[in-house]
Amino acid sequence: MIICRGIPGSGKTTFARLLGRAICSADDFFTHGDEYIWSADKVSTAHDWCKRKCRRFMKKQIDRIIVCNTNTTEREMKPYMDLALQFGYKVFSIIVENRHGGVSIHNVPEETLEKMRNRFEVKL
């Protein structure tokens, strides 16, 4: 399992698509056709949906699963780490840096992006 981490606009989704097709992303919950309709009151539901999707891939023994969320803290990654342990997956964590000057297509306010940058945890 590969966990892609980064702030919105860093290119996580684009990178994940290069890695494989079994992609788990909470953003997909908010995507309807070509339209992205985010709702603060559904964030928890979206992440639960994403975790269930990951579990389904693992039950099918898909060999390369990509989790593509911001994953700024250990707490945010823990449910996926627990699933990997339960199903016997090795985990690789990849931080996608915004070296291309990407802008979030989800219109995340700069203040929110700054909070995410400040809480980003890295385990070396």
N, C-alpha and C positions, 0 to 999 in steps of 0.2 A: 504494500500500500504506500502511496506517495501522498503526503500532505503538503499542498501548496499553500504558502502563507504570504501575506502581503496586504498592504492597504488598498482600498478601492482605487482603480486606475493603474495599478502596477503591472497588469497584464497576466494575472493568474489564470484567467479563463483561456486566454490565447495560448499560454504555455501548456496548460492542462490538455488542450486539444492536440498538441504536438506529441504528448506522451501516450495517449490512448483514448478509448471511447467510453470506458466505464467511469464516468465522471459524476461525482456527488457534489452538488452545489446548492446551498440554500437559495441562491439567486434564481435558480430554475423554478422554484416554487412561485415566484412572483412574475415569471415570464409567461405571457399568453400570446402565442404566435410571435410576432416581432415586437410586441409591446411589453415593456417592463413596468409593472404597477406595484410599487413597494408600499407597504402599510406597516407602521410601527407596531400596531397591535397584533400583527401576525408573524412577527419575527420568531418568536418561540415555536410556533407551529411549523414555520419553514425549516427551522433547524431540526425539529423532531422528524419531519418528513425526510430531510436529508440523511439523517442517521438510519432511518428505516430502509432507505434506498441502499445505503452502504451495506447494511446487514443482508439485504437480499442478494447483492452481488457476492458477498462472502459465502452465503449459503450455497450459491451456484459455483463456488470455487473459481471465480474469475481471477486470473493470475495477476492482473495489473489494475488496481483500483486507485483512482485519483480523487482525493478530497480537496475541493477548491473553495475554501472560505477564507475570511481574513485570518482566523486562527492566531490572534495576537498574543494570547496567553496560554499557559499550560492548561488552565481550566477549560478553555474552549476546545483544546485538542483531546482532552482526557476521554470523552466518550468514544472517539475513534481509536485511541490507543487501547482502550478496554476491549473494543470489538476485535481489534487486531490480535490481542492476546487470546481472546476467547476462540478465535477461528484459526490461530496459528500463522498469522501474517507478519512478516518483517516490515517495519515502518521506516520510511525515509522522509525526512522533513526538508522541504526546499523553500527558501525565502526568495520570493520574486521581488527584486528591487525595481523601482521606477526610474531606470536609467535612460529611458526613451522619452521622458517628459509626458507620459500618458495622463489623461484626465479621466476621472471617473465618469462613465456613461450613465451612472445612476444618480447624478447630481447630489453627491454627498457634500454637505457644507464643509468649508475649510476648517472650521472650529472642530467638527467631528473628526476629520482626518488628523488634525493635530493631537487630539486626545488619543487616537489609535496609535500614532507614532510614539507618544510618550509612555504608553503601557505595553508596548511590544517587548515580549520576553524572548531572549535567545539563550538556548542551552548549548554550550560548546563542550 
